[in-house]
Amino acid sequence: MGRSYSEWTPELLVHLKTACESGNFRSITDMREKVFPGYTYDMIYKKMQKMGYKIKSQHREIRAEFIRARAVESDEGQEDIELWEYKKKKAQRYIKKTEKEGHFYYDFKDNKAKAIAIFSDQHFGNDGVDYELAEQHAKIIANSENMYCMMGGDAVDNFIKLNLATPLINKTSSPKEEVKLFRQYLRFFKPNDGEVTDKIIGMISGNHDRRTKDVSGLDIFGHLVEENKIWYAPNEVRLEIKVGCQLYKIAMRHQYKFNSALNRSNTVQRWYDEGEDTFDVGIVCHNHQFEVKQYVKHGKIIIAIRPGTYKISDTFGREQGYAKSVPVMPVVVFSPDKHVMESFKFPEEASEYVRSLNEKLGA
Protein backbone atom coordinates (compact mmCIF):
# COMPACT_ATOMS: atom_id res chain seq x y z
CA MET A 1 0.00 0.00 0.00
CA GLY A 2 1.41 3.45 -0.93
CA ARG A 3 2.23 6.18 1.52
CA SER A 4 -0.04 9.21 2.04
CA TYR A 5 0.65 12.50 0.21
CA SER A 6 1.86 14.14 3.42
CA GLU A 7 4.66 11.62 3.92
CA TRP A 8 7.14 13.26 1.56
CA THR A 9 10.19 13.82 3.78
CA PRO A 10 12.83 16.51 2.98
CA GLU A 11 15.25 13.77 1.94
CA LEU A 12 12.73 12.25 -0.46
CA LEU A 13 11.94 15.66 -1.95
CA VAL A 14 15.64 16.11 -2.70
CA HIS A 15 15.65 12.71 -4.43
CA LEU A 16 12.55 13.69 -6.42
CA LYS A 17 14.08 16.98 -7.54
CA THR A 18 17.28 15.20 -8.57
CA ALA A 19 15.36 12.59 -10.49
CA CYS A 20 13.26 15.19 -12.30
CA GLU A 21 16.25 17.20 -13.40
CA SER A 22 18.53 14.29 -14.28
CA GLY A 23 16.86 13.51 -17.60
CA ASN A 24 17.35 9.79 -16.96
CA PHE A 25 13.66 8.82 -16.95
CA ARG A 26 11.36 8.67 -19.93
CA SER A 27 8.18 9.04 -17.86
CA ILE A 28 6.75 9.34 -14.36
CA THR A 29 5.97 5.64 -14.51
CA ASP A 30 9.60 4.89 -15.28
CA MET A 31 10.70 7.11 -12.39
CA ARG A 32 8.21 5.48 -10.01
CA GLU A 33 9.34 1.96 -10.86
CA LYS A 34 13.06 2.72 -10.47
CA VAL A 35 13.17 5.28 -7.64
CA PHE A 36 9.83 5.53 -5.81
CA PRO A 37 8.21 2.08 -5.84
CA GLY A 38 6.31 2.83 -2.61
CA TYR A 39 4.49 5.82 -4.14
CA THR A 40 1.57 5.94 -6.54
CA TYR A 41 1.71 7.65 -9.91
CA ASP A 42 -0.73 10.35 -8.71
CA MET A 43 1.32 11.08 -5.60
CA ILE A 44 4.44 11.73 -7.69
CA TYR A 45 2.50 13.64 -10.34
CA LYS A 46 0.82 15.98 -7.82
CA LYS A 47 4.04 16.59 -5.92
CA MET A 48 5.87 17.50 -9.15
CA GLN A 49 3.11 19.97 -9.98
CA LYS A 50 3.35 21.51 -6.53
CA MET A 51 7.13 21.85 -6.95
CA GLY A 52 6.54 23.91 -10.07
CA TYR A 53 7.25 21.44 -12.85
CA LYS A 54 5.09 21.95 -15.94
CA ILE A 55 4.12 18.45 -17.02
CA LYS A 56 2.89 17.72 -20.50
CA SER A 57 1.44 14.26 -20.25
CA GLN A 58 0.16 11.83 -22.82
CA HIS A 59 -1.62 8.72 -21.58
CA ARG A 60 -0.56 9.76 -18.06
CA GLU A 61 3.13 9.64 -18.98
CA ILE A 62 5.71 12.42 -19.15
CA ARG A 63 8.50 12.32 -21.63
CA ALA A 64 12.10 12.72 -20.53
CA GLU A 65 12.70 15.76 -22.75
CA PHE A 66 9.95 17.67 -20.94
CA ILE A 67 11.62 16.98 -17.61
CA ARG A 68 15.00 18.09 -18.96
CA ALA A 69 13.54 21.28 -20.42
CA ARG A 70 11.97 22.17 -17.10
CA ALA A 71 15.23 21.48 -15.32
CA VAL A 72 17.10 23.89 -17.61
CA GLU A 73 14.37 26.53 -17.18
CA SER A 74 14.50 26.12 -13.42
CA ASP A 75 18.31 26.51 -13.36
CA GLU A 76 18.17 29.60 -15.56
CA GLY A 77 15.47 31.13 -13.40
CA GLN A 78 17.56 30.57 -10.28
CA GLU A 79 20.61 32.07 -12.00
CA ASP A 80 18.56 35.12 -12.97
CA ILE A 81 17.43 35.63 -9.37
CA GLU A 82 20.97 35.24 -8.03
CA LEU A 83 22.37 37.66 -10.63
CA TRP A 84 19.67 40.22 -9.83
CA GLU A 85 20.36 40.04 -6.08
CA TYR A 86 24.13 40.26 -6.65
CA LYS A 87 23.84 43.34 -8.87
CA LYS A 88 21.36 44.95 -6.49
CA LYS A 89 23.74 44.65 -3.53
CA LYS A 90 26.73 45.71 -5.63
CA ALA A 91 24.86 48.79 -6.87
CA GLN A 92 23.89 49.73 -3.32
CA ARG A 93 27.55 49.56 -2.24
CA TYR A 94 28.67 51.55 -5.29
CA ILE A 95 26.09 54.30 -4.79
CA LYS A 96 27.00 54.61 -1.12
CA LYS A 97 30.69 54.81 -2.00
CA THR A 98 30.28 57.44 -4.73
CA GLU A 99 28.09 59.62 -2.52
CA LYS A 100 31.02 59.97 -0.10
CA GLU A 101 33.77 60.02 -2.71
CA GLY A 102 35.86 63.16 -2.76
CA HIS A 103 34.40 64.72 0.40
CA PHE A 104 37.07 65.60 2.98
CA TYR A 105 37.36 67.66 6.16
CA TYR A 106 40.57 69.17 7.53
CA ASP A 107 40.95 70.96 10.85
CA PHE A 108 44.26 72.81 11.14
CA LYS A 109 43.72 73.06 14.91
CA ASP A 110 45.37 76.44 15.43
CA ASN A 111 44.55 80.13 14.99
CA LYS A 112 46.91 80.87 12.12
CA ALA A 113 46.06 82.02 8.61
CA LYS A 114 46.58 79.37 5.94
CA ALA A 115 47.53 79.62 2.28
CA ILE A 116 46.48 77.01 -0.28
CA ALA A 117 48.04 77.03 -3.74
CA ILE A 118 46.38 75.44 -6.78
CA PHE A 119 48.82 73.50 -8.96
CA SER A 120 47.40 72.00 -12.12
CA ASP A 121 48.25 70.85 -15.64
CA GLN A 122 51.93 70.17 -15.05
CA HIS A 123 52.10 67.82 -18.09
CA PHE A 124 55.35 66.24 -16.95
CA GLY A 125 57.07 64.43 -19.79
CA ASN A 126 56.49 67.18 -22.33
CA ASP A 127 59.56 69.15 -23.43
CA GLY A 128 57.66 72.44 -23.20
CA VAL A 129 57.24 72.26 -19.39
CA ASP A 130 58.97 74.73 -17.06
CA TYR A 131 60.36 72.08 -14.72
CA GLU A 132 62.51 74.59 -12.86
CA LEU A 133 59.54 76.74 -11.89
CA ALA A 134 57.45 73.70 -10.91
CA GLU A 135 60.24 72.56 -8.59
CA GLN A 136 60.65 76.07 -7.18
CA HIS A 137 56.95 76.40 -6.38
CA ALA A 138 56.84 72.95 -4.76
CA LYS A 139 59.77 73.79 -2.51
CA ILE A 140 58.16 77.08 -1.47
CA ILE A 141 55.14 75.13 -0.25
CA ALA A 142 57.33 72.51 1.45
CA ASN A 143 59.47 75.02 3.33
CA SER A 144 56.91 77.73 4.13
CA GLU A 145 54.98 77.45 7.35
CA ASN A 146 51.18 77.47 6.96
CA MET A 147 51.31 76.90 3.20
CA TYR A 148 49.65 73.94 1.45
CA CYS A 149 48.48 73.01 -2.02
CA MET A 150 45.88 71.13 -4.03
CA MET A 151 46.48 69.47 -7.41
CA GLY A 152 43.97 69.77 -10.22
CA GLY A 153 44.93 67.03 -12.67
CA ASP A 154 46.94 66.43 -15.86
CA ALA A 155 50.14 65.97 -13.89
CA VAL A 156 51.52 63.92 -16.78
CA ASP A 157 51.32 64.48 -20.54
CA ASN A 158 50.38 60.86 -21.27
CA PHE A 159 49.62 61.13 -24.99
CA ILE A 160 48.63 57.51 -25.64
CA LYS A 161 45.40 58.08 -27.56
CA LEU A 162 45.71 56.87 -31.13
CA ASN A 163 43.32 59.51 -32.44
CA LEU A 164 45.82 62.20 -31.37
CA ALA A 165 48.43 61.29 -33.95
CA THR A 166 50.57 64.46 -33.96
CA PRO A 167 51.39 64.66 -30.23
CA LEU A 168 51.71 60.87 -30.11
CA ILE A 169 54.35 60.84 -32.84
CA ASN A 170 56.22 63.77 -31.28
CA LYS A 171 56.37 62.27 -27.79
CA THR A 172 59.82 62.31 -26.20
CA SER A 173 59.00 60.35 -23.04
CA SER A 174 57.16 57.15 -22.17
CA PRO A 175 54.22 56.90 -19.73
CA LYS A 176 56.53 55.07 -17.32
CA GLU A 177 59.05 57.93 -17.37
CA GLU A 178 56.28 60.47 -16.84
CA VAL A 179 55.07 58.68 -13.72
CA LYS A 180 58.67 58.71 -12.43
CA LEU A 181 58.82 62.47 -13.05
CA PHE A 182 55.62 62.97 -11.09
CA ARG A 183 56.93 60.81 -8.25
CA GLN A 184 60.04 63.01 -8.05
CA TYR A 185 57.84 66.11 -8.12
CA LEU A 186 55.94 64.83 -5.09
CA ARG A 187 59.24 64.43 -3.24
CA PHE A 188 59.83 68.18 -3.50
CA PHE A 189 56.85 68.71 -1.17
CA LYS A 190 58.50 66.77 1.66
CA PRO A 191 60.20 69.17 4.09
CA ASN A 192 63.75 68.13 4.96
CA ASP A 193 63.50 65.09 2.66
CA GLY A 194 60.94 63.44 4.93
CA GLU A 195 59.11 60.23 4.11
CA VAL A 196 55.60 61.70 3.90
CA THR A 197 54.27 65.16 3.17
CA ASP A 198 51.20 66.78 4.69
CA LYS A 199 51.48 69.71 2.32
CA ILE A 200 49.20 68.27 -0.40
CA ILE A 201 45.67 68.26 1.00
CA GLY A 202 43.64 67.34 -2.08
CA MET A 203 44.15 65.94 -5.55
CA ILE A 204 42.10 64.96 -8.60
CA SER A 205 43.05 63.42 -11.94
CA GLY A 206 42.71 65.03 -15.36
CA ASN A 207 41.79 63.80 -18.79
CA HIS A 208 45.46 63.11 -19.65
CA ASP A 209 45.97 61.15 -16.42
CA ARG A 210 42.85 59.07 -17.05
CA ARG A 211 43.97 57.88 -20.48
CA THR A 212 45.95 55.02 -18.96
CA LYS A 213 42.89 53.89 -17.02
CA ASP A 214 40.73 54.17 -20.13
CA VAL A 215 43.11 51.86 -22.01
CA SER A 216 44.23 49.46 -19.27
CA GLY A 217 41.87 49.96 -16.32
CA LEU A 218 44.87 51.01 -14.17
CA ASP A 219 44.79 54.25 -12.18
CA ILE A 220 48.42 55.36 -12.47
CA PHE A 221 48.20 57.60 -9.39
CA GLY A 222 46.58 55.06 -7.09
CA HIS A 223 49.76 53.81 -5.41
CA LEU A 224 51.42 57.25 -5.40
CA VAL A 225 48.60 58.92 -3.45
CA GLU A 226 48.54 55.99 -1.03
CA GLU A 227 52.29 56.24 -0.46
CA ASN A 228 52.03 59.95 0.25
CA LYS A 229 48.73 59.81 2.14
CA ILE A 230 47.09 62.35 -0.18
CA TRP A 231 43.32 62.82 -0.23
CA TYR A 232 42.40 61.84 -3.77
CA ALA A 233 39.30 61.51 -5.91
CA PRO A 234 39.33 60.95 -9.67
CA ASN A 235 36.70 63.52 -10.66
CA GLU A 236 35.89 66.04 -7.94
CA VAL A 237 37.19 67.08 -4.53
CA ARG A 238 35.10 68.97 -2.02
CA LEU A 239 37.25 70.01 0.90
CA GLU A 240 35.94 71.71 4.02
CA ILE A 241 38.68 73.29 6.11
CA LYS A 242 38.59 74.80 9.56
CA VAL A 243 40.98 77.74 9.91
CA GLY A 244 40.87 79.15 13.41
CA CYS A 245 37.14 79.55 14.11
CA GLN A 246 36.18 79.83 10.43
CA LEU A 247 34.89 77.14 8.06
CA TYR A 248 35.66 77.39 4.35
CA LYS A 249 34.44 75.20 1.49
CA ILE A 250 36.71 74.49 -1.48
CA ALA A 251 35.50 72.61 -4.57
CA MET A 252 37.76 71.49 -7.40
CA ARG A 253 37.24 69.74 -10.73
CA HIS A 254 39.50 69.29 -13.71
CA GLN A 255 36.68 69.98 -16.18
CA TYR A 256 33.13 71.22 -16.09
CA LYS A 257 30.43 72.36 -18.51
CA PHE A 258 29.54 75.89 -19.66
CA ASN A 259 33.01 76.99 -20.80
CA SER A 260 33.31 80.39 -22.42
CA ALA A 261 36.30 81.85 -24.28
CA LEU A 262 35.05 85.34 -23.40
CA ASN A 263 34.37 84.66 -19.71
CA ARG A 264 36.68 81.95 -18.40
CA SER A 265 35.19 81.91 -14.91
CA ASN A 266 31.69 81.28 -16.29
CA THR A 267 32.12 77.51 -15.84
CA VAL A 268 32.91 77.97 -12.13
CA GLN A 269 29.97 80.32 -11.57
CA ARG A 270 27.55 77.95 -13.28
CA TRP A 271 28.93 75.06 -11.24
CA TYR A 272 28.11 77.02 -8.09
CA ASP A 273 24.55 77.53 -9.37
CA GLU A 274 23.90 73.98 -10.59
CA GLY A 275 26.23 71.82 -8.49
CA GLU A 276 25.32 69.58 -5.59
CA ASP A 277 26.61 72.05 -2.99
CA THR A 278 27.92 75.61 -2.71
CA PHE A 279 31.52 76.64 -2.07
CA ASP A 280 33.66 79.61 -1.07
CA VAL A 281 36.39 78.80 -3.58
CA GLY A 282 35.58 77.01 -6.83
CA ILE A 283 38.34 75.70 -9.10
CA VAL A 284 38.05 74.34 -12.63
CA CYS A 285 41.32 73.52 -14.37
CA HIS A 286 42.08 72.06 -17.84
CA ASN A 287 42.13 74.97 -20.29
CA HIS A 288 45.59 76.36 -19.23
CA GLN A 289 44.30 79.94 -19.21
CA PHE A 290 44.66 81.70 -15.86
CA GLU A 291 41.86 83.72 -14.31
CA VAL A 292 40.82 84.58 -10.75
CA LYS A 293 37.53 86.36 -10.23
CA GLN A 294 35.75 87.42 -7.06
CA TYR A 295 32.00 87.93 -7.18
CA VAL A 296 29.09 88.08 -4.76
CA LYS A 297 26.49 85.31 -4.52
CA HIS A 298 23.74 85.23 -1.88
CA GLY A 299 25.55 87.90 0.09
CA LYS A 300 28.87 86.02 0.15
CA ILE A 301 32.12 86.64 -1.69
CA ILE A 302 32.99 83.68 -3.92
CA ILE A 303 36.37 83.16 -5.56
CA ALA A 304 36.37 81.49 -9.00
CA ILE A 305 39.74 80.12 -10.13
CA ARG A 306 41.05 78.89 -13.47
CA PRO A 307 44.73 77.98 -12.93
CA GLY A 308 47.41 78.15 -15.60
CA THR A 309 49.91 75.48 -16.61
CA TYR A 310 53.63 74.76 -16.43
CA LYS A 311 53.43 73.65 -20.08
CA ILE A 312 54.40 77.06 -21.46
CA SER A 313 55.52 75.90 -24.91
CA ASP A 314 52.84 73.79 -26.58
CA THR A 315 53.11 73.06 -30.30
CA PHE A 316 49.86 71.12 -30.32
CA GLY A 317 48.00 73.96 -28.59
CA ARG A 318 49.39 76.53 -30.99
CA GLU A 319 48.35 74.40 -33.97
CA GLN A 320 44.82 74.27 -32.57
CA GLY A 321 44.69 78.04 -32.19
CA TYR A 322 44.94 78.33 -28.40
CA ALA A 323 46.65 81.32 -26.82
CA LYS A 324 50.08 80.94 -25.28
CA SER A 325 49.83 79.74 -21.69
CA VAL A 326 51.47 81.30 -18.65
CA PRO A 327 52.51 79.38 -15.52
CA VAL A 328 50.29 81.23 -13.05
CA MET A 329 49.38 79.03 -10.10
CA PRO A 330 47.02 81.04 -7.86
CA VAL A 331 46.99 80.92 -4.07
CA VAL A 332 44.18 81.71 -1.64
CA VAL A 333 44.90 82.86 1.90
CA PHE A 334 42.22 82.08 4.50
CA SER A 335 41.86 84.24 7.61
CA PRO A 336 41.33 82.48 10.99
CA ASP A 337 39.30 85.12 12.84
CA LYS A 338 37.02 86.49 10.10
CA HIS A 339 35.52 84.89 7.00
CA VAL A 340 37.95 86.67 4.69
CA MET A 341 39.89 85.30 1.71
CA GLU A 342 42.62 86.94 -0.34
CA SER A 343 43.91 85.63 -3.68
CA PHE A 344 47.40 85.86 -5.16
CA LYS A 345 48.92 84.94 -8.51
CA PHE A 346 52.07 83.25 -7.24
CA PRO A 347 53.20 81.23 -4.20
CA GLU A 348 56.08 83.65 -3.54
CA GLU A 349 53.87 86.64 -2.79
CA ALA A 350 51.34 84.54 -0.87
CA SER A 351 54.09 83.12 1.33
CA GLU A 352 55.19 86.59 2.39
CA TYR A 353 51.60 87.73 2.96
CA VAL A 354 50.56 84.80 5.15
CA ARG A 355 53.73 85.21 7.21
CA SER A 356 53.10 88.91 7.84
CA LEU A 357 49.39 88.32 8.49
CA ASN A 358 50.12 85.76 11.19
CA GLU A 359 52.61 88.18 12.77
CA LYS A 360 49.89 90.84 12.96
CA LEU A 361 47.46 88.33 14.44
CA GLY A 362 50.09 87.34 17.01
CA ALA A 363 49.69 83.72 15.91
N, C-alpha and C positions, 0 to 999 in steps of 0.2 A: 504493500500500500504506500502511495507517495506521501511526502511530507506536506504540511499546510503551507500556504503562501507566505505566512509570517515567519517561517523558519529559515529564511535566507540569512545566514550569518555573515559578518564582514569578510571572513576568509573566503566563503563561497562566492560572494559578490566580486571579489578580486579575481577568482578563477573564471567567473562568467565574463567579466570584462576582457580578460586576457584571451579567452576562447573566441569572443566575438571579433576581436581585433586581429587575431592571428591569421585569418584567411585560410585556415586548415580544414574547415568544415563546409560541406556543400549545402547543408540545410540544418534547420533546428533539430530535426529528427536525428541526423547524423551526430550532431553535438550531444544530444541527449543520450544516445546509445553509448558514446565513447567517454563522456565526461560526467554526465549527470543522470545515471541510470535510476536513481531514486526519485526523480522529479518527473512530473507529467509534462507533456508538450505545452499545454496551456500555461502552466506555472512558469516555464522558461520564456514563453512568448510574451506574457504579460509583464514579467520582470524586465525584459529587454525593452519593451515599450516605455516602461516607467523610467528606465535609465536613459532614454532619449534616442534610442536607435530607431530609425525609420525603416520599417520592414515591409518589403514588397513580396507578398507571398503568392504562391500559385499552388493550389491543392495542398494548402497548409504547410508548404515548405518554403524555405528562404535560400536563395542561391548564395554561394560563397562570395561572388563578386559584389553583391549588395552589402554584405558584411564588411568587406574590405573597403569599399567606397565610404561607408559610414565611419570606419576607423580613421581613414585619411582626413575626412571632414572634421572629425572630432579633434584630431591632433592639430590641424590647422587653426581651428577655433580657439584651442587652448593657447597656441603660440601667439595668436592675435591679441588675446587678453593679456598675456604676459608682456608682450611688446608694448601695448598701450600703457600698462601700469609702470613699466620701466621708464618710458619716455615721460610720463606724467611726473614721476618723482624726480627725474633728471632735470626737467624743465623748471620745477619748483626750486631746486637747488641753484640752478643757473640764474633765475630771476632774482632770487634773494642775494646772490653774490654780486650781480651787476648793479643792483640798487645801492650797494655799499661801496662799489668800486670807485676809487679815486677820491673818496671823501676822507680828509685827514684833519686832525686838530693838534696844534702845537702851542704849548704854554712856555714862554721864555723864563717865567718865574723870577723876574726882577723888574725894576722900574726904570730901565734904560731904553732909549730910543733904538730902533732896529732898522737896518737898511737891507732891502732885498733886491738883488740885481736879476735881470731877466736875460739869460744867455740862450740864444736859439740859432738854428741854421748854421752850425759850424762847418758842415760839409767836409769833414776831415777825409783826406785822401785826394782831394782835388788840388791841383797845382796853383790855383788862384786864391787859396786861403791865406789869410794873414796869421800864420801860426804864432809869430812872435807876439802879436797883440793879444791873441787868445790866451797864451801862457801868462802874459803880464796881468791881464784882468783876473785870471784864476788865482794868481798868487796874491793879488790885492785882497781878494775875498778871504783867502786862507790866513793871511797875516794881519787882517784888520779886525779889531774887536767889534762885536755887534754887527758884523756884516755877513750876509748869507746870499744864496742865489737859488733860482729855479731854472730848469732847462726845458725849452719848448720844442724839442724835436729836430730831426734832420741833423743829428750829430755827425753822421757819416754820409758820404756822397752816394755810394751804393748804387751805381748805375748798372743794374743787371736786367733791366726790362728790354726785351728784344725789339719792341716797337719804338725804342729811343735809340736808333742806330748811330747817330752822330756822336753823342756823348759816350756811348758804349765803345765805339771804335777808338775814341781818343782817350780812354781811361789810362792812367799811369800807375794805378795801384789796384790791388785785389781787395775783395771784401774782407778777407782775413787780415790784411795789413791795416785796413781802415779801422777794424775793431781794436787792433793793437794800439793805433794812434789814439783812439778814444779812451782806452784804458790808461794810457800815459797821461792824457789830459785830466782824467779824474784824480790822478796822483798829485797833481799840482794843487788840489784843494785840501790836501792833508797838511796841516801845520806841523812843522818840524819833522817832516817825513814820517808821520804817524801811520798806523795801520788802517784806521778808519777816520772818515771825515764826517762831521756833523754840519758842515757848511752848505750842503745841498739838501734843501728841504722839500723838494718836489720835482718830479720829472715826468714828461710824457714822450711818446715817440712821434715821429713825423712820417710823411708819406715815403721818403727815401729809406728810412729805417725799416719800415714795414715791408719793403719789397722782398727781403729775405724770407719773412714769414709767409708772404703770399706765395712764394715759389716752393719753399721747403717745409713750412709749418713751424719753423724755429724762430723764436723771439731772440734776436742776437744780444739784447741787453738784459735778458732775464738773469743770467748769472752775475753780470757786473753790478746790477742794482742790489742784488742779494749780498754780494761781497762787501759793498760799501754802505749797506743799510740805508738805501735811499728810498723814500716814498715814491712809488712809481705806479702809473696807470697808462695804458696804451693810448687812450683817446682824450681824456679830460681829467684834470685835477681841480678839485675844489678844496682849498686850504683855509681853515679858520685859525687865525693866530691870536694869542692874547699877549699884548704888549703893555706892561704895567697894568692899569685897570681898564684898558680899552680892548675891544674885540674888533678885528678886521677880517673881512672875507675877500679872498683872492681866488679868481677863477681863470684857468688857462687851458686853451686848446691850441693845437697846431693849425687847424683849419676850421672855418665856419662858413655859413652861407652869407648872402647879401654883401658881397665884396663890391667896392666901387673904386675906380681909378681916380675919381675926383674927390672922394671923401674916404680916405683909407680907414678911418675909425668907425665908419658906418657899420661894419660887420660886428664890432664889439658892442655898439649901442643897440643894435637889433637883437643881439644875443641876450643882453640885459632884459630887453622887453619880452622876448619869447622863450627864454631859457627856463629851466626847472627851478632856478633860485636866483636871487639878486646877488650882487657883489659890490665891494668898494673899489677893487681894482680888477679890470677885465683885460685879458691878454690873448690875442690871436696872432700867431706867428705866420710863417710860410712864405709871404710874398717878398721878403727881403727889403722892404721899403719902410724906413723908420717913421713913426709918428707917435706922439704922446699928446692926448687931448683931455682936458678937464671940462666937465659939464655938470649941470645940476639935474638931478632926477629925484622926484618926490622929496624935495627939500634937502637932499644930500649931494655932496660933491662926489662924483664918480671919476675915476681915472681910466681912460681907455688907452691901451698900449699896443702898438705894432712894432716889435723889435726889428733891428737890421740883421746883418749877416757878416760873418768873417770872410765869406767868399766874395772878395772885392773885385776880382777879375773873372768874369764868367762869359766865355765865348758863346755858349749855348744861349744864355739869357740875352746877349746882345743880338744874336741872330734872330731871336724871337721878338725883338723890339722892346725889351724891357730896359728901363733906365739903369744907369750904373748904381750899384749898391754901395752903401757906406756902413762901416762896422760900428754902428751906434747900438750899444746895449744898455737900455735905460735902467734906472734904479729908483725905487720908491723908499722913502724914509717914513717910518711910522712913529708918531709921538706916543709916549706912554701915559701922559696925564690928560690930554685932550684928544678928541677924535680928529686929528689933523694929519694930512699926508702931504709930502713934498716930493716932486719928481725931478730927476736929474738925467742928463744924457750919458754920463760916463761914471764908472765906478770910482775913478780918482777923486772927482769933486764931491761925490756922495760920501766917500770915506772921511774926508775932511769935515764935511757938514755934520755928520752924525757924531763925530768926536767932539766938536765944539758944542753941539746941542746938549750932549750928555754932561759936559763940563758946566754949562749954564744951569742944567737941572740939578746939579750936585750929585749925579748918579755915578 
